[in-house]
Amino acid sequence: MLLASPVGLLALALLSTSSDVFAAPRADECEAASPRIELSPSPTKRHAPVVCISPGVPTTFRFDSPILPESVKIQERERFEDVTPGQKNLLLVPLENLVAGKHFELEVCFADGAIPECASFDLVVHPGLGMQEVKVLRQPRPAAHYKQVAEEAEAEVQQCRVEVRQLRAERGGPEGLAGAIASGLVSGQGGIAVKNLNKDVTEKEGNTLVRDDVFSYRALEHVAVEVYFRNPDAAPWLAAGAVLRGPKGEVLKPVLLWQPNPIIPAAPGEVGERGRVVVEVLATEKEARGTYTLTLWDAARQRTVTLGNVTFP
C-alpha cells in the first residue's frame, strides 16, 4: 500500500527507537483516580473520592449495598443526559458539551441505615479518561478480599515491570530501521502492517483541529495511530494526553505520545501547514481488534480532538 508520506512506513519503527523526541503523556488527577472505592465509616465531603467522567461516556456505579434511589443528589442535574439509579447501581451519562475540568458533587444514601449512611463523590470531567465502571465497597471486607486485592495489585505491578523492561530494551538498541529489527518489531516473517483510515474515521463536532490524513499501524504487540491535522484556531496546539477507547468502553492508554512541533494556526486566507501527532499503545493483535475512538487533549484539557471509527490492520 502506498502512503501519502514516504516516512509513514517507518513511523512505528521510529516510535520505538528514538527516545529524544518522545515523551510519556503527562499525568493528571484522573491518572491516579481508582475505579475501586472503599468507603470510610465516617467519610467527609472535603475528602470525597474522585470519579472521572467524560462527555457522552456512560459511567456506572456498582455498590455492594442497596441504595435509596430517591436519595441520589447530583449537582447541576441538567448537565447529565441520564441519571438512573437502581437497587445497587447508578448510571450517569454526561452531556456531550461538558467542559473538561469541571467538578460536580454526587451524593448517594444507603437503604439499610448502617454506617456510613451516605457517601459523596467528586465527579471530575476529563476529555478522555472517564471511568466506565466504579465499584463502591461499603461492607466490612473479609481477609480473603484483601488477599485478592493484593494479588491483583502485584499482577499489575508485574505487568508494568514487563512493559518497562520491553521499552528499555527497545530504547537500548540502534535507531532507525535497524532499531526496529533489533526490537523485534519487524522480521523476515512479517513487518509493520499499515492501514489508510482517511475514508473511515469520523470527526466529533466541535473538534479543535481539522483532520487531514490518518494511518494506523500494527507490529509485534504494538499499535499506533498517525494523524495529520490543520489548525483553524487562533493559537498553536500541542498534545498533552491521549487515550484510545475500545468498542466495549475499555481504555488503552498510550505508552508514547509524539508531536514534533506545535500545530500552528493558518494565516488569514491561507490553508496553513499541517502538523503530525502519533499515539503508540502496547497491544496484541487480539487486544486491538474492533473499532476505537481516539481522543487527544492539550495541557489545559479544554481544546480537544476526538476521532471515531479507528481500526487497526
C-alpha positions, 0 to 999 in steps of 0.5 A: 500500500502506498502512503501519502508520506514516504516516512509513514512506513517507518513511523512505528519503527521510529516510535520505538527507537528514538527516545529524544523526541518522545515523551510519556503523556503527562499525568493528571488527577484522573491518572491516579483516580481508582475505579475501586472505592472503599468507603470510610465509616465516617467519610467527609465531603472535603475528602470525597473520592474522585470519579472521572467522567467524560462527555457522552461516556456512560459511567456506572456505579456498582455498590455492594449495598442497596441504595435509596434511589430517591436519595441520589443528589447530583449537582447541576442535574441538567448537565447529565443526559441520564441519571438512573439509579437502581437497587445497587447501581447508578448510571450517569451519562454526561452531556456531550458539551461538558467542559473538561475540568469541571467538578460536580458533587454526587451524593448517594444514601444507603437503604439499610441505615448502617454506617456510613449512611451516605457517601459523596463523590467528586465527579471530575470531567476529563476529555478522555479518561472517564471511568466506565465502571466504579465499584463502591465497597461499603461492607466490612471486607473479609481477609480473603478480599484483601488477599485478592486485592493484593494479588491483583495489585502485584499482577499489575505491578508485574505487568508494568515491570514487563512493559518497562523492561520491553521499552528499555530494551527497545530504547537500548538498541540502534535507531532507525530501521535497524532499531526496529529489527533489533526490537523485534518489531519487524522480521523476515516473517512479517513487518509493520502492517499499515492501514489508510483510515482517511475514508473511515474515521469520523470527526466529533463536532466541535473538534479543535483541529481539522483532520487531514490524513490518518494511518494506523499501524500494527507490529509485534504487540504494538499499535499506533495511530498517525494523524495529520491535522490543520489548525483553524484556531487562533493559537498553536496546539500541542498534545498533552494526553491521549487515550484510545477507547475500545468498542466495549468502553475499555481504555488503552492508554498510550505508552508514547505520545509524539508531536514534533512541533506545535500545530500552528494556526493558518494565516488569514486566507491561507490553508496553513501547514499541517502538523503530525501527532502519533499515539503508540499503545502496547497491544496484541493483535487480539487486544486491538481488534474492533473499532476505537475512538481516539481522543487527544487533549492539550495541557489545559484539557479544554481544546480537544480532538476526538476521532471515531471509527479507528481500526487497526490492520 
